[in-house]
Amino acid sequence: MLGSFSVAPGRGRLPKALYSQYPAPGTYSTRATPTGYCTKDCVVLQLDDDSLLRVEDPRGLVKNLVAGEALLAVDTFNRPTLVRWKED
């Protein structure tokens, strides 16, 4: 007998152990502080646990390097993209 299963998209808070355990595809929110820009459409975020995360920012949402709340969309290749940014 063949069986099949599916995994629902994840959502909620970004997991703390991001560097060793990738989150499921979906949307996640997290507190972060931008530390700099990689390219014109990429930004480096410092998360609450002091880990650094390189995030695609195709719409240029991060204008100033101040702390805020980030909403990230993670695709099936574990690439985070910044969907919404709200400064403190």
Secondary structure, 3 states (H helix, E strand, C coil): CCCCCCCCCEEEECCCCCCCCCCCCEEEEEEEEEEEEEECCEEEEEECCCCEEEEECCCCCCCCCCCEEEEEEECCCCCEEEEEEEEC
